[in-house]
């Protein structure tokens, strides 16, 4: 009897790595372009961000720079980011059972730079980016693109954003897993949201996700 072909479909930001680390990477890159003391400036920028200030407005005013230039540096730099603990081990462990895909919202170059920096590009059989497909989650088109690309019998989706990650996947019959925020997510989670937006399962870490996915697929609901 042949093994069922399964798909593990992944969100990117705050699911595979901490998005705040991308912000820190971008701030350091920008600081290095305009200051002889980039560590001090990037730390100041981060403090302003946490204080709710308009970081780019401040930088633009002090350094007489166009905000559009700052945004380009932010969006298109090569990021210094790393996967959450246990992500690589999980994907390597399950590679014989699953095909992998990513569904992410954002600009093509930005998101592909992230995937490249994380070492994931060659592992993925489908990459769906909102700018490239012309629609954002929770549009059905983004999820159906993965189904066309992978042609699997079972789909499991891992994300973190309850507002948009799970509602469409559930309608399509996918199993959904929410990775709980451990206190650093850029977009905070609201578990009081309507039931149709909730994930089937909520797990605390990629170690828990690995254990869950190692269960016989027929038991995963």
GUGU-266195 format. One record per residue: residue in three letters; x, y, z of N, C-alpha, C in turn. Coordinates in steps of 0.05 Angstrom, whole numbers, always signed. Each point is the difference from the previous one (the first is absolute). Layout:
ALA|X|Y|Z|X|Y|Z|X|Y|Z
...
END
This chain:
UNK|+17|-24|+0|-17|+24|+0|+18|+25|+0
UNK|-5|+18|-19|+17|+24|-2|-8|+20|+22
UNK|+20|+16|+8|-4|+20|+20|-16|+23|-13
UNK|-19|+10|+15|-16|+23|-9|+19|+24|-3
UNK|-3|+15|-23|+16|+24|-4|-12|+23|+15
UNK|+15|+11|+18|-10|+22|+17|+15|+26|-5
UNK|-14|+22|+5|+12|+26|-3|+1|+15|+27
UNK|+23|+12|+5|+2|+17|+23|+4|+29|-11
UNK|-21|+16|+4|-1|+27|-11|+6|+19|+23
UNK|+17|+20|-5|+11|+16|+21|-5|+30|-5
UNK|-8|+14|+21|+3|+29|+0|+29|+6|+4
UNK|+8|+25|-5|+29|+7|+3|+5|+17|+25
UNK|-9|+25|+0|+6|+19|+21|-13|-8|+27
UNK|+17|-2|+21|-8|-8|+27|-11|-28|+1
UNK|+5|-16|-21|-6|-29|+1|+26|-16|-3
UNK|+17|+8|-19|+25|-14|-4|+23|+14|+13
UNK|-3|+26|+5|+21|+16|+13|-14|+24|+13
UNK|+14|+14|+17|-11|+23|+14|+2|+25|-18
UNK|-23|+11|-8|-1|+23|-18|+15|+24|+13
UNK|+0|+2|+26|+14|+22|+13|+30|-1|-7
UNK|+10|-23|-6|+28|-3|-7|+5|+12|-28
UNK|-20|-2|-17|+3|+13|-27|+1|+30|+4
UNK|-17|+11|+17|+0|+29|+5|+27|+8|+12
UNK|+10|-15|+18|+27|+7|+12|+21|-1|-22
UNK|-1|-20|-17|+20|-3|-22|-2|+24|-18
UNK|-24|+9|-7|-4|+23|-17|+10|+25|+12
UNK|-6|+4|+26|+10|+24|+14|+30|+1|+0
UNK|+13|-23|+5|+29|+0|+0|+11|+6|-28
UNK|-13|-11|-20|+9|+6|-28|-2|+29|-6
UNK|-23|+12|+7|-4|+29|-5|+20|+16|+16
UNK|+4|-7|+25|+19|+15|+16|+28|-1|-11
UNK|+7|-23|-11|+27|-3|-12|+4|+18|-25
UNK|-22|+7|-13|+2|+16|-24|+5|+30|+7
UNK|-9|+8|+24|-1|+29|+5|+16|+9|+25
UNK|+10|-19|+16|+13|+7|+24|+27|-14|+4
UNK|+19|+14|+12|+25|-13|+7|-2|-17|+25
UNK|-22|+2|+14|-6|-16|+24|-27|-15|-4
UNK|+0|-19|-18|-26|-14|-7|-13|-14|+24
UNK|+16|-12|+17|-11|-14|+23|-17|+19|+18
UNK|+11|+23|+5|-14|+19|+17|-25|+10|-14
UNK|+2|+7|-26|-23|+10|-14|-22|-21|-3
UNK|+8|-25|-6|-21|-20|-3|-14|-6|+26
UNK|+15|+1|+22|-12|-4|+27|-19|+23|+6
UNK|+7|+24|-8|-18|+23|+4|-25|-3|-17
UNK|+3|-9|-25|-23|-5|-17|-19|-20|+12
UNK|+11|-22|+11|-16|-21|+12|-15|+11|+25
UNK|+14|+16|+16|-13|+11|+23|-24|+18|-8
UNK|+4|+15|-22|-21|+18|-10|-24|-17|-10
UNK|+6|-23|-13|-21|-17|-10|-17|-11|+24
UNK|+13|-9|+21|-14|-11|+23|-16|+23|+14
UNK|+10|+24|-3|-14|+23|+13|-24|+10|-17
UNK|-3|-12|-23|-23|+7|-18|+6|+25|-17
UNK|+25|+8|-2|+7|+23|-16|+2|-8|-30
UNK|-1|+20|-17|+4|-4|-29|+30|+1|-6
UNK|+12|-24|-1|+29|-2|-2|+10|+13|-25
UNK|-13|-6|-22|+10|+10|-26|-4|+31|-2
UNK|-21|+10|+12|-4|+29|+0|+23|+13|+16
UNK|+8|-12|+22|+22|+11|+16|+26|-1|-15
UNK|+6|-23|-13|+25|-2|-15|+0|+19|-24
UNK|-22|+2|-13|-2|+18|-23|+6|+28|+7
UNK|-11|+9|+23|+4|+27|+9|+28|+6|+9
UNK|+12|-18|+16|+26|+4|+11|+22|-2|-22
UNK|-3|-20|-18|+21|-4|-20|-6|+11|-27
UNK|-23|+14|-3|-8|+12|-25|-1|-21|-22
UNK|-14|-22|+5|-3|-22|-19|-29|-3|-8
UNK|-4|-8|-25|-27|-5|-10|-10|-26|+13
UNK|-25|+1|+10|-11|-24|+13|-3|-23|-19
UNK|-4|+6|-26|-2|-21|-20|+26|-16|-1
UNK|+22|+14|+3|+26|-14|-1|+3|-18|+25
UNK|-9|+10|+23|+2|-16|+24|-18|-25|-3
UNK|-23|+3|-11|-18|-23|-4|+12|-20|-19
UNK|+13|+9|-21|+13|-18|-18|+22|-16|+14
UNK|+16|+14|+16|+21|-14|+15|-13|-21|+19
UNK|-22|+8|+12|-14|-18|+19|-10|-25|-15
UNK|-13|+4|-22|-14|-21|-14|+19|-19|-16
UNK|+22|+11|-10|+15|-15|-19|+28|-7|+9
UNK|+7|+5|+25|+26|-8|+9|+1|-31|+3
UNK|+24|-11|+1|+3|-29|+5|+0|-4|+30
UNK|-21|-13|+10|-3|+0|+29|+18|-20|+15
UNK|+6|+7|+24|+15|-18|+18|-21|-12|+20
UNK|-11|-22|-8|-21|-13|+16|+5|-30|+1
UNK|-11|-13|+21|+3|-29|+3|-27|-12|+7
UNK|-2|-26|-6|-24|-15|+6|-4|-2|+30
UNK|-26|-3|+8|-6|-7|+27|+13|-27|+7
UNK|+6|-4|+25|+11|-26|+9|-18|-23|-9
UNK|+12|-21|-10|-13|-25|-8|-14|+1|-27
UNK|+0|+22|-14|-13|+1|-26|+16|-17|-20
UNK|+26|+5|-2|+16|-15|-19|+0|-30|+6
UNK|+1|-7|+25|+0|-28|+8|-27|-13|-8
UNK|-21|+15|+4|-27|-11|-7|-3|-4|-30
UNK|+8|+20|-16|-3|-3|-29|+18|-22|-11
UNK|+24|-3|+11|+18|-21|-9|-11|-28|+8
UNK|-11|-1|+24|-11|-25|+10|-23|-10|-16
UNK|-17|+18|-10|-25|-7|-13|+2|+1|-31
UNK|+24|+4|-10|+3|+5|-29|-9|-23|-17
UNK|+2|-25|+11|-8|-23|-16|-31|-3|-1
UNK|-14|+13|+18|-29|-3|+2|-15|+24|-12
UNK|+12|+23|+1|-15|+24|-7|+13|+15|-24
UNK|-17|+13|-16|+9|+21|-17|-4|+27|+15
UNK|+17|+19|-5|-1|+25|+15|-8|+24|-18
UNK|-15|+18|+11|-8|+25|-14|-1|+23|+20
UNK|+2|+24|-10|-4|+24|+16|-21|+18|-13
UNK|-18|+10|+17|-19|+21|-9|+6|+24|+18
UNK|+8|+22|-13|+7|+24|+15|-9|+25|-14
UNK|-7|+20|+16|-7|+26|-11|+24|+19|+1
UNK|+3|+16|-21|+22|+18|-1|+11|+4|-28
UNK|+22|+14|-2|+12|+5|-26|+17|-24|-8
UNK|+1|-4|-26|+14|-24|-10|+29|+0|+9
UNK|+15|+22|-5|+28|+0|+5|+5|-3|+30
UNK|-16|+14|+16|+3|-1|+29|-3|-28|+11
UNK|-22|-13|-7|-6|-26|+10|+19|-21|-10
UNK|+8|+2|-25|+20|-19|-11|+27|+4|+12
UNK|+7|+24|+7|+26|+5|+14|-1|-14|+28
UNK|-23|+1|+13|-3|-13|+26|+3|-30|-3
UNK|-13|-12|-19|+1|-29|-4|+29|-8|-7
UNK|+14|+16|-16|+27|-6|-7|+18|+1|+25
UNK|-4|+21|+16|+17|+3|+24|-5|-22|+20
UNK|-24|-11|+0|-7|-22|+18|+7|-27|-11
UNK|+10|-1|-24|+8|-25|-12|-23|-18|-8
UNK|-23|+11|-7|-24|-16|-5|-7|-3|-30
UNK|+11|+17|-16|-9|+1|-28|+0|-27|-14
UNK|+21|-15|+3|+3|-25|-14|-18|-22|+12
UNK|-10|+4|+24|-17|-20|+13|-29|+2|-9
UNK|-7|+23|-12|-29|+5|-5|-8|-8|-28
UNK|-22|-14|-2|-12|-8|-25|-19|+21|-11
UNK|-8|+19|+17|-18|+21|-8|+5|+24|+18
UNK|+3|+24|-13|+3|+25|+15|-22|+19|-11
UNK|-18|+8|+18|-22|+18|-8|+3|+26|+15
UNK|+6|+21|-14|+5|+27|+11|-22|+18|-10
UNK|-12|+16|+17|-23|+16|-7|+6|+18|-24
UNK|+23|+14|+0|+6|+18|-23|+1|-15|-26
UNK|+9|-25|+0|+3|-15|-24|-26|-11|-10
UNK|-18|-7|+18|-26|-12|-8|-22|+21|-3
UNK|+4|+23|+12|-19|+22|-2|-23|-1|+20
UNK|+3|-16|+21|-20|-2|+21|+14|-7|+26
UNK|-13|+7|+23|+11|-5|+26|-17|-20|+15
UNK|+12|-13|+20|-16|-17|+18|-21|+17|+13
UNK|-24|-10|+3|-9|-28|-3|-12|-7|-27
UNK|+8|+13|-21|-11|-6|-27|+4|-30|-6
UNK|-22|-12|-11|+1|-28|-7|+21|-6|-21
UNK|+5|+20|-18|+19|-3|-22|+28|-8|+10
UNK|+8|+11|+22|+27|-5|+10|+3|-29|+9
UNK|-21|-11|+13|+1|-27|+9|-4|-20|-23
UNK|-17|+7|-18|-5|-18|-23|+25|-2|-18
UNK|+16|+22|-1|+25|-1|-15|+18|-22|+11
UNK|+2|-2|+26|+16|-21|+13|-11|-28|-8
UNK|-27|-3|+1|-12|-26|-7|+6|-8|-28
UNK|+0|+19|-18|+7|-6|-28|+29|-8|-3
UNK|+17|+14|+15|+29|-5|-2|+7|-27|+12
UNK|-12|-7|+23|+9|-24|+15|-16|-25|-7
UNK|-25|+2|-6|-17|-23|-7|+2|-22|+22
UNK|-4|+9|+25|+1|-19|+22|-28|-8|+9
UNK|-1|-21|+16|-26|-10|+11|-7|+13|+27
UNK|+20|+9|+14|-4|+11|+27|+17|+25|+3
UNK|-12|+22|+11|+14|+25|+4|-1|+8|+29
UNK|+23|+7|+11|+2|+10|+27|+13|+28|-1
UNK|-13|+19|+12|+9|+28|-1|+9|+9|+27
UNK|+24|+13|+1|+10|+11|+25|+3|+30|-3
UNK|-13|+16|+18|+2|+29|-1|-2|+11|+27
UNK|-2|+27|+2|-2|+13|+26|-22|+21|+1
UNK|-9|+10|-24|-19|+22|+0|-29|-9|-3
UNK|-14|+2|+22|-28|-11|+1|-18|+16|-18
UNK|+6|+24|-7|-18|+17|-16|-1|-11|-29
UNK|+22|-13|-9|+0|-6|-29|+12|-27|-7
UNK|+14|-13|+18|+14|-25|-8|-17|-24|-3
UNK|-21|-4|+17|-12|-26|+3|-28|-2|-13
UNK|-14|+22|-2|-29|-2|-8|-3|-13|-27
UNK|+16|+7|-20|-3|-12|-26|+11|-28|-1
UNK|+22|-5|+13|+11|-27|+1|-20|-20|+12
UNK|-14|+8|+21|-21|-17|+12|-23|-5|-20
UNK|-8|+21|-14|-21|-4|-20|+7|-20|-22
UNK|+26|-2|-5|+10|-18|-21|+5|-28|+11
UNK|-5|-4|+26|+4|-26|+12|+28|-6|+10
UNK|+17|+21|+2|+27|-3|+10|-1|-2|+30
UNK|+20|-13|+12|+4|+0|+28|+17|+25|+6
UNK|-8|+15|+21|+14|+25|+6|+13|+0|+28
UNK|+24|+11|+1|+15|+2|+25|+8|+29|+5
UNK|-6|+10|+23|+9|+27|+7|+24|-2|+18
UNK|+22|+13|-7|+24|+2|+17|-5|+24|+19
UNK|-1|-6|+25|-6|+21|+19|+23|+20|+3
UNK|-7|+25|+3|+19|+21|+5|+14|-4|+27
UNK|+26|+0|-1|+15|-3|+25|+9|+28|+11
UNK|-13|+21|-10|+4|+26|+12|+14|+20|-18
UNK|+7|-8|-25|+15|+18|-17|-13|+5|-28
UNK|-23|-11|-5|-13|+3|-26|-6|+30|-5
UNK|+3|+8|-25|-7|+27|-7|-30|+4|+0
UNK|-15|-20|-9|-30|+2|+0|-9|-18|+23
UNK|-12|+12|+20|-9|-15|+23|-24|-18|-6
UNK|-2|-22|+13|-21|-20|-5|-24|+6|+17
UNK|-24|-3|-12|-25|+4|+14|-16|-26|-1
UNK|+0|-15|+22|-13|-26|+0|-30|+3|+6
UNK|-10|+24|+3|-29|+4|+4|-14|+4|-27
UNK|+15|-2|-22|-11|+3|-27|-20|-22|-6
UNK|-18|+4|-19|-21|-20|-7|+12|-27|-6
UNK|-16|-21|+5|+10|-27|-2|+10|-7|-27
UNK|-12|+10|-21|+9|-7|-27|+29|+9|-6
UNK|+10|+20|+16|+27|+10|-4|+20|-15|+17
UNK|-9|-16|+19|+18|-14|+18|+12|-24|-14
UNK|+24|-7|+8|+14|-24|-11|-11|-25|+14
UNK|+3|-23|-13|-9|-25|+12|+17|-7|+24
UNK|+25|+8|+0|+19|-7|+21|+17|+24|+6
UNK|+7|+5|+25|+18|+21|+8|+23|-12|+15
UNK|+24|+5|-9|+24|-12|+12|+20|+22|+6
UNK|+18|-6|+20|+17|+20|+11|+27|+3|-13
UNK|+9|-20|-15|+27|+1|-11|+1|-19|-24
UNK|+23|+2|-14|+4|-18|-23|+7|-28|+10
UNK|+9|-3|+24|+3|-27|+11|-26|-13|+3
UNK|-20|+14|+10|-27|-11|+2|-12|-5|-27
UNK|+5|+17|-19|-10|-4|-28|+13|-25|-12
UNK|+26|-4|+5|+13|-24|-10|-12|-25|+12
UNK|-5|+0|+25|-12|-23|+14|-28|-5|-11
UNK|-15|+21|-5|-27|-3|-10|+0|-12|-28
UNK|+18|+11|-17|+1|-10|-28|+12|-28|-3
UNK|+13|-9|+21|+11|-27|-1|-21|-21|+6
UNK|-24|+9|+9|-22|-19|+3|-9|-11|-27
UNK|-10|-24|+0|-11|-12|-25|-20|+19|-12
UNK|+2|+6|-25|-16|+21|-13|-30|-6|+2
UNK|-8|-25|+2|-28|-6|+2|-12|+9|+26
UNK|+17|+6|+20|-10|+9|+26|-1|+31|+2
UNK|+12|+13|-20|+0|+29|+0|-26|+11|-11
UNK|-14|+15|+16|-26|+11|-9|+1|+30|+2
END
